[in-house]
Amino acid sequence: MATQTLRRPRRSGRRVARDTLRSVVIHAVLIALGSVFVLPLLWTVVSSLKEPGAGIKFPPQFFPQTFMWGNYRRVFELIPFVTFFRNSVLITSISVVGELFSASLVAFAFARLRFPGRNFLFLLLLATMMIPYPVTMVPTFIMFKQLNLVNTYFPLILPPFFGPAFSIFLLRQFFLTINMELDEAAKVDGASEFRIYRQIILPLSKPALATVGIFSFMTYWNDFLTPLIYLSESSKYTLAVGIFYLRSFRGGNELAFQMAASVMFVAPCIIMFFIAQRFLVQGIVTTGLKG
Amino acid sequence: MAGVQNIQSRAELPPRRLFRLTNRRREALVGYLFLSPWLIGFLVFLAGPMVASLLLSFTQYKLITPPIWIGTANYQRMFSDDLFYRSLRVTSMYTLISVPLGIAAALGVALLLNQKIFARGVFRTVFYLPSIISGVAVAIVFAWIFNFKFGILNYFLSFLGISGPNWLGSPRWALWAFVLMSLWGIGGNTVIFLAALQGVPQELYEAAEIDGARAPVKFWRITVPMISPAILFTSILGIIGSFQTFTQAYILTNGGPANSTLFYLLYLYKNAFNWFEMGYASALAWVLFLIIMAWTLLFLRTSALWVHYEGGRDR
């Protein structure tokens, strides 16, 4: 504050001019860079409305000449889009519910309960976040194969019910910020731990639960490798795998149809992003800085 | 005063202690009960499979017949497996280029966003939005964008007088196409860096200015040390993620042309699920695990030298 008032009189006209120039340059660079980032998105949307054959036209045209809204309907005819969509919604929602339930229980234990080995187990949890998925991929597949569960949804929806480490960590960080005296007071009143979890911690953690819920929604909605490994029957495909196979369906290798399918595939994520942008940014910041 | 308290608490000690002990035991039991989803998951989906994967890596196992113990043959096989070397080289090159480049770009954008600008929220959204779009959709879209003849990337490059390469069709450029594509997803790191930058106390810059420090000095002596924890975090996660690149490679090139984009996980996947070489795939998985561990430990161990934690080292 003091330095500000000291410096102000020294701001000469030249300095003001320099600051203005600097600001103009910064905005120009940001707008240029931002355009490069927006361009692929914009191109995807406008390409979804182009006429057939637009993908192999030279020179390529950025904007369609006529808007072919019917492309979207054609996608439904080319692939069983509704089935894929329904499968994705089913798998994703079960997984998100499972992840929120299990991760919040475990995070509650790590943040609010005392038991021997807590610190060691928490370190173990952090260490497991470093373990790459491929290490367990093959034996897990063999296990599900022995159980005759390949080509069912169980390999996709069971793991979320068993406490994914990243979400546990995120929720635990949040639970730690809730005043401990609330638990003590509830305990004095004779509340059980489950009741404290259910009626004090969860209601106070809605923003954190929303963050974790959105993150896991995006993870499961977009997951490609797991359904690719486990689902062999095309009627069971999720949308992520389904839109990839669009190009191998007859008539599917067409720019406009692939873009239309992609738009419909990412739409739920984008909508969710705009609804919950605040939570998402907060969540990234928490994991990134307190990690 | 203190004596009175002492006597009081000592008088109460025997019954209270008994109660406390059972209470503590009960609390421990409840604690493990709450923990049980993760404990079961850890055993069934992590520790168990990891041990199984280690054991399998010493066998030949093609799913239809029981596994045969072959000792270290799978590991020896890697030494003479050209595709193994190729996939390791592709993945390492990609990591060494895309991770530092991505972090530098994310930091650069975050520095710009941290200036006095209009509509910061809008710009932040613009840079962040692509990173939430999944690998599948990104790969499908970029397959068209990178098209040699009809793609818009080369079309735009032609305005600048550059005749663009056959991105996905030439062994020389294919990996660079993947690097370019990865740069589109720097938004997550940008948001992390922006938050870190906003946490740097302004007084530090003001003090430095009074001492006559110029912009580069301020950047290297204040900004970088102050946000070094975020750099460490994004580097480690970047390397872990980069070594597991799969979806884009599977969709865009399936390893081609001439194996120039045969990413490690893609090669592992093909061994396991196309050729049913479960034993060899497990050995590959363990080597990948050790590589990632080595990188992570390297970063964590050397972090004491370059990561600055506010308020002391052990946080």
HADDOCK unambig.tbl for C-alpha pairs under 7 A between the chains (distance, minus, plus):
assign (segid A and resid 26 and name CA) (segid B and resid 112 and name CA) 6.67 0.50 0.50
assign (segid A and resid 34 and name CA) (segid B and resid 123 and name CA) 6.93 0.50 0.50
assign (segid A and resid 34 and name CA) (segid B and resid 126 and name CA) 6.27 0.50 0.50
assign (segid A and resid 34 and name CA) (segid B and resid 127 and name CA) 6.65 0.50 0.50
assign (segid A and resid 37 and name CA) (segid B and resid 126 and name CA) 6.83 0.50 0.50
assign (segid A and resid 37 and name CA) (segid B and resid 127 and name CA) 6.38 0.50 0.50
assign (segid A and resid 37 and name CA) (segid B and resid 184 and name CA) 6.64 0.50 0.50
assign (segid A and resid 38 and name CA) (segid B and resid 126 and name CA) 6.54 0.50 0.50
assign (segid A and resid 44 and name CA) (segid B and resid 141 and name CA) 6.78 0.50 0.50
assign (segid A and resid 55 and name CA) (segid B and resid 150 and name CA) 6.67 0.50 0.50
assign (segid A and resid 56 and name CA) (segid B and resid 150 and name CA) 5.65 0.50 0.50
assign (segid A and resid 57 and name CA) (segid B and resid 150 and name CA) 6.21 0.50 0.50
assign (segid A and resid 58 and name CA) (segid B and resid 150 and name CA) 5.90 0.50 0.50
assign (segid A and resid 59 and name CA) (segid B and resid 150 and name CA) 6.83 0.50 0.50
assign (segid A and resid 60 and name CA) (segid B and resid 150 and name CA) 5.73 0.50 0.50
assign (segid A and resid 60 and name CA) (segid B and resid 151 and name CA) 6.88 0.50 0.50
assign (segid A and resid 60 and name CA) (segid B and resid 152 and name CA) 6.48 0.50 0.50
assign (segid A and resid 102 and name CA) (segid B and resid 37 and name CA) 6.03 0.50 0.50
assign (segid A and resid 105 and name CA) (segid B and resid 34 and name CA) 5.42 0.50 0.50
assign (segid A and resid 105 and name CA) (segid B and resid 35 and name CA) 6.85 0.50 0.50
assign (segid A and resid 106 and name CA) (segid B and resid 34 and name CA) 5.53 0.50 0.50
assign (segid A and resid 106 and name CA) (segid B and resid 35 and name CA) 4.67 0.50 0.50
assign (segid A and resid 106 and name CA) (segid B and resid 38 and name CA) 6.60 0.50 0.50
assign (segid A and resid 109 and name CA) (segid B and resid 31 and name CA) 5.44 0.50 0.50
assign (segid A and resid 109 and name CA) (segid B and resid 34 and name CA) 5.71 0.50 0.50
assign (segid A and resid 109 and name CA) (segid B and resid 35 and name CA) 6.08 0.50 0.50
assign (segid A and resid 113 and name CA) (segid B and resid 31 and name CA) 5.89 0.50 0.50
assign (segid A and resid 114 and name CA) (segid B and resid 27 and name CA) 6.67 0.50 0.50
assign (segid A and resid 114 and name CA) (segid B and resid 28 and name CA) 6.38 0.50 0.50
assign (segid A and resid 114 and name CA) (segid B and resid 31 and name CA) 6.74 0.50 0.50
assign (segid A and resid 115 and name CA) (segid B and resid 27 and name CA) 6.67 0.50 0.50
assign (segid A and resid 115 and name CA) (segid B and resid 28 and name CA) 4.26 0.50 0.50
assign (segid A and resid 115 and name CA) (segid B and resid 31 and name CA) 5.95 0.50 0.50
assign (segid A and resid 116 and name CA) (segid B and resid 28 and name CA) 6.77 0.50 0.50
assign (segid A and resid 131 and name CA) (segid B and resid 289 and name CA) 6.95 0.50 0.50
assign (segid A and resid 132 and name CA) (segid B and resid 289 and name CA) 6.46 0.50 0.50
assign (segid A and resid 134 and name CA) (segid B and resid 285 and name CA) 5.81 0.50 0.50
assign (segid A and resid 135 and name CA) (segid B and resid 50 and name CA) 6.32 0.50 0.50
assign (segid A and resid 135 and name CA) (segid B and resid 53 and name CA) 6.87 0.50 0.50
assign (segid A and resid 135 and name CA) (segid B and resid 285 and name CA) 4.88 0.50 0.50
assign (segid A and resid 135 and name CA) (segid B and resid 286 and name CA) 6.12 0.50 0.50
assign (segid A and resid 135 and name CA) (segid B and resid 289 and name CA) 6.58 0.50 0.50
assign (segid A and resid 136 and name CA) (segid B and resid 46 and name CA) 6.43 0.50 0.50
assign (segid A and resid 136 and name CA) (segid B and resid 49 and name CA) 5.13 0.50 0.50
assign (segid A and resid 136 and name CA) (segid B and resid 50 and name CA) 5.55 0.50 0.50
assign (segid A and resid 136 and name CA) (segid B and resid 53 and name CA) 6.70 0.50 0.50
assign (segid A and resid 138 and name CA) (segid B and resid 278 and name CA) 6.72 0.50 0.50
assign (segid A and resid 138 and name CA) (segid B and resid 282 and name CA) 6.59 0.50 0.50
assign (segid A and resid 139 and name CA) (segid B and resid 49 and name CA) 5.21 0.50 0.50
assign (segid A and resid 139 and name CA) (segid B and resid 52 and name CA) 6.15 0.50 0.50
assign (segid A and resid 139 and name CA) (segid B and resid 53 and name CA) 5.76 0.50 0.50
assign (segid A and resid 140 and name CA) (segid B and resid 45 and name CA) 6.93 0.50 0.50
assign (segid A and resid 140 and name CA) (segid B and resid 49 and name CA) 6.03 0.50 0.50
assign (segid A and resid 161 and name CA) (segid B and resid 37 and name CA) 6.95 0.50 0.50
assign (segid A and resid 162 and name CA) (segid B and resid 37 and name CA) 4.56 0.50 0.50
assign (segid A and resid 162 and name CA) (segid B and resid 38 and name CA) 5.09 0.50 0.50
assign (segid A and resid 162 and name CA) (segid B and resid 40 and name CA) 6.72 0.50 0.50
assign (segid A and resid 162 and name CA) (segid B and resid 41 and name CA) 4.59 0.50 0.50
assign (segid A and resid 163 and name CA) (segid B and resid 37 and name CA) 5.73 0.50 0.50
assign (segid A and resid 163 and name CA) (segid B and resid 38 and name CA) 4.53 0.50 0.50
assign (segid A and resid 163 and name CA) (segid B and resid 41 and name CA) 6.56 0.50 0.50
assign (segid A and resid 222 and name CA) (segid B and resid 134 and name CA) 5.39 0.50 0.50
assign (segid A and resid 224 and name CA) (segid B and resid 247 and name CA) 6.77 0.50 0.50
assign (segid A and resid 225 and name CA) (segid B and resid 247 and name CA) 6.96 0.50 0.50
assign (segid A and resid 240 and name CA) (segid B and resid 136 and name CA) 6.42 0.50 0.50
assign (segid A and resid 259 and name CA) (segid B and resid 141 and name CA) 6.90 0.50 0.50
assign (segid A and resid 262 and name CA) (segid B and resid 137 and name CA) 5.56 0.50 0.50
assign (segid A and resid 266 and name CA) (segid B and resid 133 and name CA) 6.43 0.50 0.50
assign (segid A and resid 284 and name CA) (segid B and resid 192 and name CA) 6.49 0.50 0.50
assign (segid A and resid 285 and name CA) (segid B and resid 192 and name CA) 5.35 0.50 0.50
assign (segid A and resid 285 and name CA) (segid B and resid 195 and name CA) 6.38 0.50 0.50
assign (segid A and resid 288 and name CA) (segid B and resid 192 and name CA) 5.77 0.50 0.50
assign (segid A and resid 288 and name CA) (segid B and resid 230 and name CA) 6.31 0.50 0.50
assign (segid A and resid 288 and name CA) (segid B and resid 233 and name CA) 6.67 0.50 0.50
assign (segid A and resid 289 and name CA) (segid B and resid 230 and name CA) 6.04 0.50 0.50
